[in-house]
Amino acid sequence: MPTTLIYDGNILKQARIAQNKSIGDIAYTLCSSSHQISDIEFNSATSYGFLRQIVIKRYAELLHIDLNTVVTQFESDLDIIN
């Protein structure tokens, strides 16, 4: 079964802004690109596949957000979220 991940990137964006962190700060800490972080925040990260799931999980952890608040649906043969 292909991976289905439905998430709300705006929650990550709002938390990042509230914590006075830039996209560059997040990208550097997560060893990702600013473009990838921006795509995640705007729910347009469709081409990153498995990496997207990992970055979203680490992004939520970095901002101290419950992952279940961000991810609304996750289905996969490999459950990396939990």
Contact map, one row per residue, 1 for C-alpha under 8 A:
1110000000000000000000000000000000000000000000000000000000000000000000000001100000
1111000000000000000000000000000000000000000000000000000000000000000000000001100000
1111100000000000000000000000000000000000000000000000000000000000000000000111100000
0111110000000000000000000000000000000000000000000000000000000000000000001111000000
0011111000000000000000000000000000000000000000000000100000000000000000111110000000
0001111100000000000000000000000000000000000000000000000000000000000000111100000000
0000111110000000000000000000000000000000001000000000000000000000000001111000000000
0000011111110000000000000000000000000000101000000000000000000000000001110000000000
0000001111111000000000000000000000000001111000000000000000000000000001000000000000
0000000111111100000000000000000000000000111000000000000000000000000000000000000000
0000000111111110000000000000000000000000100000000000000000000000000001000000000000
0000000111111111000000000000000000000000100000000000000000110010000001000000000000
0000000011111111100000000000000000000000100000000000000000000000000000000000000000
0000000001111111110000000000000000000000000000000000000000000000000000000000000000
0000000000111111111000000000000000000000000000000000000000000010000000000000000000
0000000000011111111111100000000000000000000000000000000000000010000000000000000000
0000000000001111111111000000000000000000000000000000000000000000000000000000000000
0000000000000111111110000000000000000000000000000000000000000000000000000000000000
0000000000000011111110000000000000000000000000000000000000000010000000000000000000
0000000000000001111111000000000000000000000000000000000000000000000000000000000000
0000000000000001111111101100000000000000000000000000000000000000000000000000000000
0000000000000001100111111100000000000000000000000000000000000000000000000000000000
0000000000000001000011111110000001001100000000000000000000000000000000000000000000
0000000000000000000001111111000011000000000000000000000000000000000000000000000000
0000000000000000000011111111100000000000000000000000000000000000000000000000000000
0000000000000000000011111111110001001000000000000000000000100000000000000000000000
0000000000000000000000111111111111011000000000000000000000000000000000000000000000
0000000000000000000000011111111110000000000000000000000000000000000000000000000000
0000000000000000000000001111111100000000000000000000000000000000000000000000000000
0000000000000000000000000111111100000000000000000000001001100000000000000000000000
0000000000000000000000000011111110000000000000000000000000000000000000000000000000
0000000000000000000000000011111111011000000000000000001000000000000000000000000000
0000000000000000000000010011001111111000000000000000000000000000000000000000000000
0000000000000000000000110110000111111100000000000000000000000000000000000000000000
0000000000000000000000000000000011111110000000000000000000000000000000000000000000
0000000000000000000000000010000111111111000010000000000000000000000000000000000000
0000000000000000000000100110000111111111100000000000000000000000000000000000000000
0000000000000000000000100000000001111111110000000000000000000000000000000000000000
0000000000000000000000000000000000111111111110000000000000000000000000000000000000
0000000010000000000000000000000000011111111110000001000100000000000000000000000000
0000000111111000000000000000000000001111111100000000000000000000000000000000000000
0000000011000000000000000000000000000111111110000000000000000000000000000000000000
0000001111000000000000000000000000000011111110000000000000000000000000000000000000
0000000000000000000000000000000000000011111111000000000000000000000000000000000000
0000000000000000000000000000000000010011011111110001000000000000000000000000000000
0000000000000000000000000000000000000000000111111000000000000000000000000000000000
0000000000000000000000000000000000000000000011111000000000000000000000000000000000
0000000000000000000000000000000000000000000011111111000000000000000000000000000000
0000000000000000000000000000000000000000000001111111100000000000000000000000000000
0000000000000000000000000000000000000000000000011111110000000000000000000000000000
0000000000000000000000000000000000000000000000011111111000000000000000000000000000
0000000000000000000000000000000000000001000010011111111100000000000000000000000000
0000100000000000000000000000000000000000000000001111111110000000000000000000000110
0000000000000000000000000000000000000000000000000111111111000000000000000000000110
0000000000000000000000000000010100000000000000000011111111100000000000000000000000
0000000000000000000000000000000000000001000000000001111111110000000000000000000000
0000000000000000000000000000000000000000000000000000111111111000001000000000000010
0000000000000000000000000000010000000000000000000000011111111100000000000000000000
0000000000010000000000000100010000000000000000000000001111111110000000000000000000
0000000000010000000000000000000000000000000000000000000111111111111001000000000000
0000000000000000000000000000000000000000000000000000000011111111111000000000000000
0000000000000000000000000000000000000000000000000000000001111111100000000000000000
0000000000010011001000000000000000000000000000000000000000111111100000000000000000
0000000000000000000000000000000000000000000000000000000000011111110000000000000000
0000000000000000000000000000000000000000000000000000000000011111111011000000000000
0000000000000000000000000000000000000000000000000000000000011001111111000000000000
0000000000000000000000000000000000000000000000000000000010011000111111100000000000
0000000000000000000000000000000000000000000000000000000000000000011111110000000000
0000000000000000000000000000000000000000000000000000000000000000111111110000000000
0000001110110000000000000000000000000000000000000000000000010000111111110000000000
0000111100000000000000000000000000000000000000000000000000000000001111111100000000
0000111100000000000000000000000000000000000000000000000000000000000111111100000000
0001111000000000000000000000000000000000000000000000000000000000000000111110000000
0011110000000000000000000000000000000000000000000000000000000000000000111111000000
0011100000000000000000000000000000000000000000000000000000000000000000001111101000
1111000000000000000000000000000000000000000000000000000000000000000000000111111000
1110000000000000000000000000000000000000000000000000000000000000000000000011111000
0000000000000000000000000000000000000000000000000000000000000000000000000001111100
0000000000000000000000000000000000000000000000000000000000000000000000000011111111
0000000000000000000000000000000000000000000000000000110000000000000000000000011111
0000000000000000000000000000000000000000000000000000110010000000000000000000001111
0000000000000000000000000000000000000000000000000000000000000000000000000000001111
